[in-house]
Amino acid sequence: MVKRGKSKRLNWIIGGAIAVGLTGLVSLYAIRPSAPSHKMVKAEIGNITTYYSFSGNVAAKNKQVILSNQMMQIEGIHVHKGDPVKAGDILVTTTAGDKLKAEIDGEITNIHVEENQQIMPGSQIIDIVDYDHLQIVFKADEYDVGALEPGKEAIAEIGAIGKEISGVIHDVSREGQIVNGVTFFTAAMDIEQDGQVRIGMSAEVKVLSKKAENVVKIPMDVLVFDEKNLPYVLKIDTQNSIIEEKITTGINDGTYVEVKYGVSPGEDIVYEQDTDLKRLLFPNGGRNVHLGGIEK
């Protein structure tokens, strides 16, 4: 009997301690300043531009590879690697009196022969590259190639040097290549001369797709979608309550979206700071909730 009484008292003490602890935690939570669960952003007037994007590499537009067209013996080499040359300059003479000349302006990048060397037909002799006229060669799949045409302006982003260089498309292949079941077409754009650009650098080519000027736009991340995947936003009505407003959207650039209907310039849009905002605001599937405070 004594043991049973002591056991009851011990359980009372433990239970009381737990209750006091829980009460303290609840009180602390209740008086803790609550962080706002939502913020607001204003719809604004602005422009939205979208682009087609293609990956490519910098290449020389003009190159010359001098080959022997017959058996010959080299008598004299009149240039060195790295020398600048002009079209018409004599590069190599042979014992037979032949003179091999440059056909383009450029720079000697490789010399493959030596004086007094006898070479066979088809042998490579000298390489010339024109570094003043560069291009970016890129690929476009069959669905996007229609956006490309000679003379169209483009922008090349060259990440290695952190630059955007403007240019013009000058060539689009008429015959595609099939790679892993996907058809690609090769295109090229001329770029402005820049001493930092080197052959082989990777580049992202952007070509204008769509542009909307002086339109109402809002950040993409304030959009909400219903069960039918239709967009809406959360707005404040005259009763200072949050309501759902269906909207009609236009183009977007990945950051901002055009709003054609449903939002006016300067109007405040409520957006979620956590994924539970919609559940907290509309626990019964769409009932308006009075605002207790919104961070702007």
PyMOL commands that set and color helices and strands:
alter all, ss='L'
color gray80, all
select helices_A, chain A and resi 2-31+145-147+220-222+277-281
alter helices_A, ss='H'
color red, helices_A
select strands_A, chain A and resi 38-42+44-60+63-67+72-77+84-85+90-94+99-101+106-111+118-119+124-129+134-141+153-158+163-172+177-179+182-191+202-219+224-225+231-236+241-246+248-252+256-261+268-272+289-290
alter strands_A, ss='S'
color yellow, strands_A
deselect
rebuild
show_as cartoon
